[in-house]
């Protein structure tokens, strides 16, 4: 059996697809399982058992030409089934013209009419509340109903690289997001750092993590906090090295963004700050130790969208500015 799984969205989306990949491998270790992701996200699948091949779609340079190149490669393989986790036209096109015997995807894909297995995708208050559960519905016809947590596999080398940062107790803070309205304001992160220092009377570190493009805002937060315990690690680690670091943190403080899903994949303790989005969309943390912090006042404008915006549509951004940060602070207990 040859299976192709398609997920060409962002980092968090690929992490939320790992339960499907893990479940397929556990039930069918002799199957050939391949994956298509957008360029840059392939590193997440390093050391993943059961994946034979990873196709990479460069969506930033010559997007359409690269799409057609990938489609040509896919058609050569003659897959038994293509499983499409996305709800966009481009991946629907890949699925329909893949040449696969069976085509499976969500009903919200514009080309779902041409799929063989069409799965209802519902966001909101329902029994399949989390995106992981919704994704797993796509393979229910192959192996039944089973919940699997997201998972990543940092290598021994990744763990060695982060080991020197684990000599003292530490917190990880991931203060940025692709979307402004998903990102708790910088002054709130400053407050979080100051509160964390106030309640702890032993030596520890606070690591600010993110991409290289996040380095400046992390530096600004550290400067404004006046903290001597903070270290700016933005851009220093790969995604799997970041996962290795987050695994052993006293607490990981994150937005509704990719680092939250990394924490879930490592079953690392996590506190997620929700600004414009809400946990009921079904993308929340799945770690055993988890906390969600959001504004306590009900706002008629919240949520204002599924993914967030570049700026607050109403200009006030109360959902971020009024988050009660002090309720999130976790003291070190050794």
GUTI-580724 format. One line per 2 residues: number of its first residue (from 1); their letters; for each residue x, y, z of N, C-alpha, C, CB. Coordinates in steps of 0.05 Angstrom, whole numbers, always signed. Glycine has a CB too. Layout:
N
NUM = A = X/Y/Z/X/Y/Z/X/Y/Z/X/Y/Z  ...
# end
This chain:
334
1 = XX = +17/-24/+0/+0/+0/+0/+18/+25/+0/-19/+0/+25  +13/+43/-19/+28/+68/-21/+9/+92/-15/+41/+71/-49
3 = XX = +16/+107/+6/+0/+129/+15/+15/+155/+13/-9/+125/+44  +2/+176/+3/+14/+203/+3/-3/+221/+21/+16/+215/-26
5 = XX = +9/+234/+40/-5/+253/+58/+4/+282/+50/+2/+248/+89  -16/+299/+46/-10/+327/+38/-16/+346/+61/-26/+334/+13
7 = XX = +4/+362/+69/+0/+384/+88/+21/+405/+83/+1/+373/+118  +13/+425/+67/+33/+446/+58/+28/+472/+72/+32/+449/+28
9 = XX = +15/+472/+95/+10/+497/+110/+33/+503/+128/-17/+495/+126  +28/+516/+151/+49/+526/+168/+60/+505/+188/+39/+550/+184
11 = XX = +80/+512/+203/+93/+494/+222/+73/+480/+240/+114/+509/+239  +56/+495/+253/+36/+483/+271/+18/+463/+258/+20/+505/+284
13 = XX = +11/+469/+233/-7/+450/+218/+7/+424/+213/-16/+463/+192  +33/+425/+207/+48/+400/+202/+50/+384/+228/+76/+406/+191
15 = XX = +55/+398/+250/+57/+384/+276/+30/+370/+283/+64/+404/+298  +8/+384/+276/-18/+372/+282/-25/+350/+262/-40/+394/+280
17 = XX = -9/+347/+242/-12/+324/+223/+4/+299/+233/-3/+332/+195  +23/+303/+251/+40/+281/+259/+24/+258/+273/+61/+290/+279
19 = XX = +2/+263/+287/-13/+240/+298/-24/+221/+276/-37/+250/+315  -32/+233/+253/-42/+217/+231/-19/+200/+220/-53/+235/+209
21 = XX = +5/+212/+217/+28/+197/+207/+36/+175/+226/+51/+216/+202  +37/+182/+252/+45/+163/+272/+25/+140/+274/+47/+177/+300
23 = XX = +0/+146/+272/-21/+125/+273/-19/+106/+249/-49/+137/+275  -15/+118/+226/-12/+101/+202/+11/+82/+205/-8/+118/+177
25 = XX = +34/+92/+215/+57/+75/+218/+53/+53/+239/+82/+92/+226  +40/+60/+261/+36/+40/+282/+18/+17/+272/+22/+53/+306
27 = XX = -2/+23/+257/-21/+3/+247/-11/-12/+222/-48/+15/+242  +5/+2/+206/+13/-9/+181/+43/-4/+176/-4/+3/+157
29 = XX = +60/-16/+192/+89/-10/+189/+101/-19/+162/+104/-24/+211  +87/-36/+148/+97/-45/+122/+87/-28/+99/+89/-74/+117
31 = XX = +70/-8/+104/+61/+9/+83/+82/+30/+75/+35/+23/+91  +81/+40/+51/+98/+62/+42/+83/+88/+47/+107/+59/+12
33 = XX = +93/+104/+65/+79/+130/+71/+98/+153/+63/+73/+131/+102  +88/+170/+45/+103/+193/+36/+87/+218/+45/+107/+193/+5
35 = XX = +101/+241/+44/+90/+266/+54/+97/+289/+36/+98/+271/+83  +79/+308/+33/+85/+333/+19/+81/+356/+38/+66/+337/-6
37 = XX = +103/+373/+41/+102/+396/+58/+113/+420/+43/+117/+391/+85  +109/+444/+54/+120/+468/+42/+150/+469/+50/+105/+493/+51
39 = XX = +166/+482/+34/+195/+485/+39/+200/+497/+66/+208/+501/+17  +218/+486/+82/+224/+495/+108/+213/+478/+130/+214/+523/+112
41 = XX = +191/+465/+125/+178/+448/+145/+187/+419/+145/+148/+449/+142  +203/+412/+125/+212/+384/+123/+230/+376/+147/+228/+380/+97
43 = XX = +243/+396/+159/+260/+389/+182/+245/+378/+206/+276/+414/+191  +219/+385/+207/+202/+374/+229/+200/+344/+228/+175/+386/+228
45 = XX = +203/+332/+205/+199/+303/+202/+225/+287/+204/+187/+298/+175  +247/+301/+211/+272/+286/+215/+268/+265/+237/+295/+305/+223
47 = XX = +279/+241/+232/+278/+219/+251/+250/+207/+254/+288/+228/+278  +232/+214/+237/+204/+204/+239/+203/+176/+226/+184/+223/+225
49 = XX = +193/+157/+242/+192/+129/+232/+170/+126/+211/+187/+110/+256  +175/+110/+191/+154/+103/+173/+151/+121/+149/+129/+101/+186
51 = XX = +164/+144/+148/+162/+161/+125/+184/+155/+105/+163/+191/+133  +177/+146/+81/+197/+139/+61/+208/+163/+47/+185/+120/+41
53 = XX = +190/+182/+39/+198/+204/+23/+183/+229/+30/+194/+198/-7  +197/+252/+30/+183/+277/+35/+186/+295/+11/+195/+291/+61
55 = XX = +164/+302/-2/+164/+321/-24/+164/+349/-12/+139/+317/-43  +178/+368/-25/+180/+395/-15/+169/+414/-37/+209/+402/-8
57 = XX = +149/+430/-29/+138/+450/-48/+148/+477/-39/+107/+449/-48  +164/+490/-56/+173/+517/-52/+151/+536/-60/+200/+523/-67
59 = XX = +137/+548/-41/+114/+565/-47/+122/+595/-50/+93/+562/-25  +147/+601/-44/+155/+629/-45/+168/+637/-71/+175/+635/-22
61 = XX = +180/+617/-85/+194/+623/-110/+181/+606/-132/+224/+618/-108  +171/+618/-153/+159/+604/-175/+138/+583/-165/+180/+590/-192
63 = XX = +119/+593/-150/+100/+576/-136/+86/+557/-155/+80/+593/-121  +75/+567/-177/+59/+550/-195/+77/+530/-209/+44/+568/-215
65 = XX = +100/+539/-218/+119/+521/-232/+127/+498/-213/+143/+536/-242  +133/+505/-188/+141/+484/-169/+118/+465/-163/+151/+497/-144
67 = XX = +93/+476/-162/+70/+459/-158/+67/+438/-180/+44/+477/-156  +70/+447/-205/+68/+428/-227/+90/+408/-227/+68/+444/-253
69 = XX = +114/+416/-218/+137/+398/-216/+131/+376/-196/+163/+412/-208  +120/+384/-173/+113/+365/-152/+91/+346/-162/+104/+379/-126
71 = XX = +72/+357/-175/+50/+340/-186/+61/+319/-205/+29/+358/-200  +79/+326/-222/+91/+307/-240/+105/+284/-225/+111/+321/-259
73 = XX = +120/+291/-204/+133/+271/-188/+113/+252/-174/+151/+284/-167  +91/+264/-164/+71/+249/-150/+58/+229/-169/+50/+267/-138
75 = XX = +52/+238/-193/+38/+220/-212/+55/+196/-220/+31/+236/-237  +81/+199/-220/+99/+177/-227/+96/+154/-207/+128/+187/-228
77 = XX = +90/+161/-182/+90/+141/-160/+65/+123/-161/+91/+155/-133  +43/+133/-173/+19/+116/-175/+10/+107/-147/+24/+92/-193
79 = XX = +2/+126/-131/-6/+120/-103/-32/+106/-102/-7/+146/-87  -35/+89/-81/-60/+76/-76/-80/+96/-64/-57/+52/-57
81 = XX = -70/+114/-48/-88/+134/-36/-73/+160/-30/-101/+123/-10  -86/+182/-35/-76/+208/-27/-94/+219/-5/-74/+228/-51
83 = XX = -83/+228/+17/-98/+239/+39/-90/+268/+42/-92/+223/+66  -109/+286/+36/-104/+314/+36/-116/+327/+61/-117/+327/+11
85 = XX = -98/+338/+78/-107/+351/+103/-115/+380/+100/-85/+349/+123  -110/+391/+76/-115/+419/+72/-141/+425/+58/-93/+432/+57
87 = XX = -150/+450/+61/-176/+458/+50/-173/+480/+29/-195/+467/+73  -152/+478/+13/-147/+499/-7/-145/+487/-35/-121/+513/+0
89 = XX = -150/+504/-54/-153/+495/-82/-127/+481/-92/-159/+519/-100  -104/+492/-86/-79/+481/-97/-75/+452/-89/-55/+498/-88
91 = XX = -80/+446/-63/-76/+418/-55/-99/+400/-65/-74/+416/-24  -122/+413/-69/-144/+398/-81/-137/+390/-110/-170/+414/-81
93 = XX = -124/+408/-124/-114/+403/-151/-94/+380/-151/-101/+428/-163  -75/+380/-132/-55/+359/-130/-69/+332/-125/-35/+365/-108
95 = XX = -89/+333/-108/-103/+308/-101/-119/+297/-125/-123/+313/-78  -134/+314/-138/-151/+305/-160/-134/+294/-183/-168/+328/-170
97 = XX = -111/+307/-189/-95/+298/-212/-71/+281/-204/-85/+323/-227  -71/+271/-180/-49/+255/-170/-47/+228/-184/-52/+250/-140
99 = XX = -69/+218/-194/-70/+192/-206/-74/+170/-186/-44/+187/-221  -79/+178/-161/-84/+158/-139/-110/+143/-144/-83/+171/-112
101 = XX = -111/+118/-135/-135/+102/-137/-158/+113/-119/-130/+73/-130  -150/+123/-95/-169/+134/-76/-160/+161/-67/-172/+115/-51
103 = XX = -178/+180/-67/-172/+208/-59/-189/+215/-35/-176/+228/-83  -176/+223/-13/-189/+229/+12/-183/+257/+21/-181/+209/+34
105 = XX = -204/+272/+30/-199/+299/+39/-224/+311/+53/-191/+317/+16  -222/+336/+61/-244/+349/+75/-264/+361/+56/-233/+370/+94
107 = XX = -288/+363/+65/-310/+374/+49/-306/+403/+42/-336/+370/+62  -290/+417/+58/-286/+446/+54/-266/+452/+31/-276/+459/+79
109 = XX = -253/+431/+21/-235/+436/-2/-252/+442/-27/-217/+411/-7  -245/+463/-42/-261/+470/-65/-265/+448/-86/-249/+494/-78
111 = XX = -247/+429/-86/-248/+407/-105/-257/+380/-92/-222/+403/-119  -269/+382/-69/-277/+358/-54/-297/+341/-70/-289/+366/-27
113 = XX = -312/+353/-87/-332/+338/-103/-319/+315/-118/-345/+357/-123  -293/+318/-125/-279/+298/-140/-264/+277/-123/-259/+311/-159
115 = XX = -267/+280/-96/-254/+261/-78/-272/+236/-75/-249/+274/-50  -259/+214/-68/-273/+189/-63/-284/+188/-35/-255/+164/-68
117 = XX = -267/+196/-15/-275/+198/+13/-276/+227/+21/-256/+181/+31  -299/+237/+27/-303/+265/+35/-310/+266/+64/-325/+279/+17
119 = XX = -293/+279/+80/-297/+280/+109/-305/+308/+117/-270/+272/+124  -326/+309/+134/-336/+335/+143/-316/+348/+162/-364/+331/+157
121 = XX = -310/+373/+158/-292/+388/+175/-308/+410/+189/-268/+400/+159  -311/+406/+216/-327/+425/+231/-309/+438/+252/-350/+411/+245
123 = XX = -309/+465/+252/-295/+480/+273/-315/+492/+292/-277/+502/+260  -312/+486/+317/-331/+497/+337/-336/+477/+359/-356/+505/+324
125 = XX = -359/+480/+371/-365/+464/+395/-378/+437/+386/-385/+479/+414  -362/+417/+382/-373/+391/+374/-354/+369/+385/-375/+389/+343
127 = XX = -363/+345/+382/-348/+323/+395/-321/+318/+383/-364/+297/+393  -316/+327/+358/-290/+326/+346/-278/+354/+348/-290/+315/+317
129 = XX = -272/+362/+373/-266/+390/+378/-238/+399/+369/-270/+396/+406  -219/+380/+370/-191/+388/+364/-183/+381/+336/-172/+375/+384
131 = XX = -166/+397/+324/-157/+392/+297/-144/+365/+294/-137/+414/+288  -130/+355/+314/-119/+328/+313/-141/+308/+309/-103/+322/+339
133 = XX = -163/+311/+323/-185/+292/+320/-197/+294/+292/-206/+297/+341  -199/+319/+282/-210/+323/+256/-192/+310/+235/-214/+353/+250
135 = XX = -166/+314/+238/-147/+301/+219/-149/+271/+219/-119/+310/+225  -151/+260/+243/-152/+230/+246/-177/+218/+233/-151/+223/+275
137 = XX = -198/+234/+229/-222/+224/+215/-215/+216/+186/-244/+246/+215  -194/+228/+175/-187/+223/+148/-176/+194/+144/-166/+243/+139
139 = XX = -167/+181/+166/-157/+154/+163/-174/+134/+178/-128/+152/+173  -197/+143/+187/-215/+125/+203/-223/+101/+186/-240/+140/+212
141 = XX = -226/+104/+160/-234/+82/+143/-212/+61/+139/-243/+92/+115  -188/+69/+146/-165/+51/+144/-159/+35/+169/-140/+66/+136
143 = XX = -166/+46/+193/-158/+33/+217/-176/+39/+242/-130/+40/+224  -198/+52/+238/-215/+57/+261/-208/+83/+275/-213/+34/+280
145 = XX = -220/+86/+299/-218/+111/+314/-198/+108/+336/-246/+119/+325  -178/+125/+336/-157/+124/+357/-145/+152/+360/-135/+103/+351
147 = XX = -143/+162/+385/-130/+188/+388/-100/+184/+393/-143/+203/+412  -84/+201/+379/-55/+201/+382/-47/+230/+386/-41/+187/+357
149 = XX = -29/+234/+405/-19/+261/+410/+2/+269/+388/-6/+263/+438  +4/+295/+382/+26/+303/+364/+53/+295/+375/+26/+334/+360
151 = XX = +72/+290/+357/+98/+280/+366/+120/+290/+348/+98/+249/+368  +143/+296/+359/+167/+303/+345/+190/+287/+356/+173/+334/+347
153 = XX = +211/+283/+340/+233/+266/+348/+260/+281/+346/+234/+241/+331  +267/+298/+366/+294/+309/+366/+315/+287/+367/+298/+329/+390
155 = XX = +337/+291/+353/+358/+270/+352/+376/+273/+377/+375/+273/+327  +393/+253/+382/+413/+255/+404/+430/+280/+400/+430/+231/+405
157 = XX = +436/+287/+375/+452/+311/+370/+437/+336/+378/+459/+312/+340  +411/+337/+372/+394/+360/+380/+394/+362/+411/+365/+357/+370
159 = XX = +392/+340/+425/+391/+340/+454/+418/+349/+466/+383/+313/+465  +440/+341/+452/+467/+348/+461/+470/+379/+459/+488/+334/+445
161 = XX = +460/+390/+438/+463/+419/+433/+449/+435/+455/+452/+426/+405  +426/+425/+464/+410/+440/+483/+417/+434/+512/+381/+435/+479
163 = XX = +433/+412/+516/+439/+403/+544/+452/+424/+561/+456/+378/+543  +470/+440/+549/+484/+460/+565/+466/+483/+575/+507/+472/+548
165 = XX = +442/+485/+564/+423/+505/+572/+405/+495/+594/+407/+515/+548  +409/+470/+603/+391/+458/+622/+404/+454/+649/+381/+431/+611
167 = XX = +426/+467/+654/+441/+463/+679/+426/+476/+703/+469/+475/+677  +411/+497/+698/+394/+509/+718/+365/+506/+710/+402/+540/+722
169 = XX = +346/+508/+730/+318/+509/+722/+313/+532/+703/+300/+512/+747  +295/+529/+684/+291/+550/+664/+262/+551/+654/+310/+547/+641
171 = XX = +255/+574/+644/+230/+579/+630/+235/+585/+601/+213/+602/+644  +217/+578/+584/+218/+586/+556/+195/+605/+549/+218/+562/+537
173 = XX = +201/+627/+536/+181/+646/+528/+183/+649/+497/+185/+673/+542  +160/+645/+484/+159/+648/+455/+139/+671/+449/+149/+622/+440
175 = XX = +149/+696/+448/+131/+719/+449/+120/+728/+422/+145/+742/+461  +127/+715/+400/+119/+725/+374/+99/+706/+360/+143/+730/+356
177 = XX = +87/+716/+339/+69/+701/+322/+70/+713/+294/+40/+700/+333  +63/+697/+274/+61/+707/+247/+40/+729/+245/+54/+684/+227
179 = XX = +19/+726/+262/-4/+745/+261/-3/+763/+286/-30/+729/+260  -6/+789/+281/-4/+808/+303/-25/+803/+324/-7/+836/+293
181 = XX = -50/+797/+316/-72/+794/+336/-71/+767/+350/-98/+797/+322  -52/+750/+344/-48/+726/+359/-25/+730/+379/-42/+702/+341
183 = XX = -12/+752/+378/+13/+757/+393/+7/+776/+417/+34/+770/+375  +11/+765/+441/+7/+781/+465/+26/+805/+464/+11/+764/+491
185 = XX = +17/+829/+471/+34/+853/+470/+60/+850/+485/+18/+876/+480  +81/+863/+476/+107/+861/+487/+107/+869/+517/+127/+879/+472
187 = XX = +91/+889/+524/+91/+898/+552/+81/+876/+571/+74/+923/+555  +64/+858/+561/+54/+836/+577/+76/+815/+581/+30/+823/+563
189 = XX = +93/+811/+561/+115/+793/+565/+136/+804/+585/+129/+787/+538  +139/+830/+584/+156/+844/+603/+145/+839/+632/+158/+874/+598
191 = XX = +119/+842/+635/+107/+838/+661/+110/+809/+670/+77/+845/+660  +107/+790/+651/+111/+762/+658/+139/+756/+668/+105/+744/+633
193 = XX = +159/+767/+655/+187/+763/+664/+190/+775/+692/+206/+776/+644  +181/+799/+696/+184/+812/+722/+170/+797/+745/+174/+841/+721
195 = XX = +146/+787/+739/+130/+772/+759/+145/+745/+765/+102/+766/+749  +156/+733/+745/+170/+707/+749/+194/+711/+766/+178/+695/+722
197 = XX = +208/+733/+762/+232/+739/+779/+223/+745/+808/+248/+762/+768  +200/+758/+811/+191/+767/+837/+184/+743/+855/+167/+785/+835
199 = XX = +172/+722/+844/+162/+700/+861/+183/+678/+866/+138/+688/+848  +205/+679/+851/+226/+658/+855/+250/+669/+870/+234/+647/+827
201 = XX = +260/+653/+889/+283/+661/+905/+307/+644/+900/+275/+661/+934  +307/+629/+878/+330/+612/+871/+340/+619/+843/+323/+582/+873
203 = XX = +363/+609/+836/+375/+616/+810/+361/+601/+788/+405/+609/+810  +356/+615/+766/+343/+603/+743/+348/+620/+718/+312/+599/+747
205 = XX = +340/+610/+695/+343/+625/+670/+316/+628/+656/+363/+611/+652  +314/+648/+640/+290/+652/+623/+301/+654/+594/+274/+678/+631
207 = XX = +292/+636/+577/+301/+635/+549/+279/+646/+531/+309/+607/+541  +285/+666/+516/+266/+676/+496/+273/+662/+469/+267/+707/+493
209 = XX = +253/+649/+457/+258/+632/+434/+241/+642/+410/+252/+603/+440  +249/+634/+386/+235/+641/+362/+253/+640/+338/+223/+670/+365
211 = XX = +245/+650/+316/+261/+651/+292/+280/+674/+292/+243/+653/+267  +299/+674/+273/+319/+695/+272/+305/+723/+269/+338/+691/+249
213 = XX = +282/+723/+255/+268/+748/+251/+255/+759/+277/+246/+744/+230  +255/+742/+298/+243/+750/+324/+264/+761/+343/+229/+727/+337
215 = XX = +289/+761/+335/+311/+769/+353/+308/+797/+364/+338/+766/+339  +300/+816/+347/+298/+844/+356/+277/+848/+376/+293/+862/+332
217 = XX = +253/+837/+372/+231/+840/+391/+238/+826/+417/+204/+830/+380  +251/+803/+416/+260/+790/+441/+280/+807/+456/+272/+762/+435
219 = XX = +298/+820/+442/+318/+837/+454/+304/+861/+468/+338/+847/+434  +284/+872/+454/+269/+894/+466/+255/+886/+492/+249/+905/+445
221 = XX = +243/+863/+492/+229/+853/+516/+248/+850/+539/+214/+827/+510  +271/+838/+533/+291/+834/+554/+301/+861/+565/+315/+818/+543
223 = XX = +306/+880/+547/+315/+906/+556/+295/+920/+573/+321/+924/+531  +269/+919/+564/+249/+933/+580/+243/+920/+606/+223/+935/+563
225 = XX = +248/+894/+608/+243/+880/+634/+264/+886/+654/+242/+850/+629  +288/+894/+645/+310/+898/+664/+322/+873/+675/+301/+916/+686
227 = XX = +314/+850/+664/+323/+824/+675/+351/+817/+668/+304/+803/+666  +365/+805/+687/+392/+794/+682/+391/+764/+678/+411/+802/+705
229 = XX = +368/+753/+680/+365/+724/+678/+357/+715/+650/+345/+714/+698  +350/+734/+633/+340/+727/+606/+363/+724/+586/+321/+749/+596
231 = XX = +359/+705/+568/+378/+701/+546/+362/+699/+520/+395/+675/+551  +370/+715/+501/+356/+715/+475/+367/+693/+457/+360/+743/+461
233 = XX = +351/+672/+453/+359/+650/+436/+344/+649/+409/+353/+624/+451  +330/+670/+403/+315/+671/+377/+335/+668/+354/+300/+698/+375
235 = XX = +329/+648/+337/+346/+643/+314/+369/+625/+319/+356/+668/+303  +373/+617/+344/+397/+600/+351/+392/+571/+346/+403/+604/+380
237 = XX = +368/+561/+346/+362/+533/+345/+345/+525/+321/+349/+523/+371  +347/+501/+312/+329/+490/+292/+302/+484/+307/+340/+464/+279
239 = XX = +282/+476/+292/+256/+470/+304/+258/+447/+323/+236/+464/+282  +273/+426/+316/+275/+403/+333/+293/+409/+358/+286/+379/+318
241 = XX = +312/+426/+355/+328/+434/+378/+311/+451/+397/+353/+450/+369  +294/+468/+386/+275/+483/+402/+257/+464/+417/+259/+502/+385
243 = XX = +248/+443/+404/+230/+423/+417/+245/+410/+440/+221/+402/+397  +271/+404/+436/+287/+391/+457/+289/+410/+481/+314/+384/+446
245 = XX = +293/+436/+476/+296/+455/+498/+269/+458/+513/+305/+482/+487  +247/+460/+499/+221/+464/+511/+213/+440/+528/+200/+469/+490
247 = XX = +222/+416/+521/+214/+392/+535/+219/+393/+565/+228/+368/+523  +241/+404/+574/+249/+403/+602/+245/+430/+616/+277/+394/+604
249 = XX = +231/+449/+605/+227/+475/+617/+208/+472/+641/+216/+495/+597  +211/+489/+661/+192/+491/+683/+164/+498/+672/+201/+512/+704
251 = XX = +164/+517/+653/+140/+524/+639/+147/+537/+612/+122/+543/+656  +131/+531/+592/+134/+544/+566/+111/+563/+562/+136/+523/+542
253 = XX = +117/+589/+559/+96/+609/+554/+95/+616/+525/+102/+635/+571  +71/+613/+513/+69/+615/+484/+43/+630/+476/+69/+587/+471
255 = XX = +42/+639/+451/+17/+648/+440/+2/+625/+427/+23/+671/+418  -21/+630/+415/-35/+610/+399/-20/+609/+372/-65/+618/+395
257 = XX = +3/+595/+373/+20/+594/+350/+37/+569/+350/+39/+620/+349  +56/+567/+331/+72/+542/+328/+85/+532/+354/+93/+547/+307
259 = XX = +98/+549/+370/+111/+538/+394/+92/+523/+413/+124/+561/+410  +66/+531/+413/+46/+517/+429/+44/+488/+419/+19/+530/+427
261 = XX = +44/+484/+393/+42/+457/+382/+68/+441/+386/+35/+458/+352  +91/+455/+386/+116/+441/+392/+115/+431/+420/+140/+461/+388
263 = XX = +105/+447/+439/+103/+439/+467/+85/+414/+469/+92/+461/+484  +62/+414/+455/+44/+391/+455/+58/+366/+445/+20/+397/+438
265 = XX = +75/+369/+424/+88/+347/+412/+110/+335/+430/+101/+355/+386  +119/+350/+449/+139/+341/+468/+126/+335/+495/+162/+361/+472
267 = XX = +100/+338/+497/+85/+335/+523/+99/+352/+544/+84/+306/+532  +106/+376/+536/+120/+395/+554/+100/+414/+567/+141/+412/+539
269 = XX = +104/+422/+592/+85/+440/+605/+83/+466/+590/+94/+446/+634  +58/+475/+587/+54/+499/+570/+31/+516/+580/+48/+490/+541
271 = XX = +35/+542/+578/+15/+562/+584/+11/+578/+558/+22/+581/+607  -13/+577/+547/-19/+590/+522/-36/+615/+526/-34/+571/+503
273 = XX = -27/+637/+515/-42/+663/+516/-58/+666/+491/-22/+687/+520  -84/+669/+494/-102/+672/+471/-111/+701/+470/-126/+653/+474
275 = XX = -106/+713/+447/-115/+741/+443/-140/+741/+426/-92/+757/+430  -137/+744/+399/-161/+746/+382/-174/+720/+376/-153/+759/+356
277 = XX = -160/+698/+378/-171/+672/+373/-181/+659/+400/-151/+653/+359  -195/+636/+397/-205/+623/+421/-199/+593/+420/-236/+628/+423
279 = XX = -196/+580/+443/-189/+552/+444/-211/+535/+431/-186/+543/+473  -236/+544/+431/-258/+529/+419/-255/+524/+389/-284/+543/+425
281 = XX = -237/+538/+376/-231/+532/+348/-219/+504/+345/-213/+553/+336  -207/+494/+366/-197/+467/+365/-167/+464/+358/-212/+451/+346
283 = XX = -152/+485/+365/-123/+483/+360/-107/+487/+386/-115/+505/+339  -119/+481/+408/-106/+486/+434/-85/+467/+442/-127/+486/+455
285 = XX = -71/+472/+465/-49/+455/+474/-60/+427/+483/-35/+468/+497  -43/+407/+479/-51/+379/+486/-32/+367/+506/-51/+363/+460
287 = XX = -14/+382/+518/+4/+371/+538/-12/+363/+563/+26/+392/+545  -1/+345/+579/-14/+337/+604/-16/+361/+623/+1/+314/+617
289 = XX = +5/+377/+623/+5/+401/+640/+1/+425/+622/+32/+404/+657  -22/+437/+623/-29/+459/+605/-47/+479/+618/-41/+449/+579
291 = XX = -45/+504/+610/-62/+525/+621/-68/+544/+598/-49/+539/+645  -92/+554/+597/-99/+574/+577/-107/+600/+591/-123/+564/+559
293 = XX = -95/+622/+583/-100/+648/+595/-111/+666/+573/-74/+660/+607  -134/+678/+579/-147/+697/+560/-161/+719/+575/-166/+681/+541
295 = XX = -170/+739/+561/-183/+762/+573/-208/+752/+588/-191/+783/+552  -213/+763/+612/-236/+754/+628/-262/+768/+621/-230/+758/+658
297 = XX = -260/+790/+607/-283/+806/+598/-293/+794/+572/-277/+836/+596  -319/+791/+569/-330/+781/+543/-330/+804/+524/-358/+769/+547
299 = XX = -318/+800/+501/-317/+820/+480/-335/+811/+456/-288/+826/+470  -352/+828/+447/-369/+821/+424/-353/+817/+398/-390/+843/+419
301 = XX = -329/+829/+397/-312/+827/+373/-294/+803/+374/-296/+852/+370  -294/+787/+395/-276/+764/+398/-291/+738/+397/-260/+766/+424
303 = XX = -283/+719/+380/-260/+720/+362/-266/+736/+337/-251/+692/+354  -246/+749/+326/-250/+765/+301/-242/+749/+276/-234/+791/+303
305 = XX = -232/+725/+280/-224/+709/+257/-211/+683/+266/-205/+724/+239  -208/+665/+247/-196/+639/+254/-166/+640/+257/-203/+618/+232
307 = XX = -153/+656/+241/-124/+656/+240/-111/+681/+251/-115/+653/+212  -125/+703/+255/-113/+727/+264/-109/+747/+242/-87/+722/+278
309 = XX = -102/+772/+249/-98/+794/+230/-72/+808/+235/-122/+813/+231  -65/+824/+215/-40/+841/+217/-44/+863/+238/-33/+853/+190
311 = XX = -69/+871/+242/-74/+891/+263/-103/+887/+273/-71/+920/+251  -109/+898/+296/-136/+895/+307/-156/+909/+289/-137/+907/+336
313 = XX = -176/+896/+279/-196/+908/+261/-210/+933/+274/-217/+888/+254  -212/+934/+300/-225/+956/+313/-205/+976/+326/-244/+946/+335
315 = XX = -180/+969/+325/-159/+988/+333/-152/+988/+363/-167/+1014/+326  -168/+973/+380/-162/+975/+409/-146/+951/+419/-189/+976/+424
317 = XX = -148/+928/+407/-134/+904/+415/-136/+897/+444/-104/+906/+407  -160/+900/+455/-165/+895/+483/-160/+865/+490/-194/+902/+491
319 = XX = -166/+847/+471/-163/+819/+476/-134/+811/+483/-172/+802/+453  -115/+828/+474/-87/+823/+481/-78/+840/+504/-70/+829/+457
321 = XX = -86/+865/+504/-76/+884/+524/-87/+878/+552/-83/+912/+516  -110/+864/+554/-123/+860/+580/-120/+831/+590/-152/+867/+579
323 = XX = -102/+816/+578/-97/+788/+588/-85/+789/+616/-78/+773/+569  -96/+774/+635/-86/+775/+663/-61/+758/+666/-108/+765/+682
325 = XX = -38/+769/+659/-13/+754/+659/-6/+743/+686/+9/+772/+649  -12/+758/+707/-3/+750/+734/-15/+722/+742/-12/+771/+755
327 = XX = -37/+715/+730/-50/+689/+736/-35/+665/+723/-79/+689/+727  -16/+671/+706/-2/+650/+692/+25/+643/+704/+2/+658/+663
329 = XX = +34/+659/+722/+62/+655/+732/+64/+629/+749/+71/+679/+749  +84/+613/+742/+89/+588/+755/+115/+589/+771/+90/+564/+735
331 = XX = +114/+583/+797/+138/+583/+813/+153/+557/+811/+131/+589/+843  +180/+559/+813/+196/+535/+812/+194/+520/+839/+226/+542/+807
333 = XX = +188/+494/+837/+187/+476/+860/+204/+452/+855/+157/+468/+867  +227/+450/+868/+245/+428/+864/+247/+410/+889/+273/+438/+857
# end
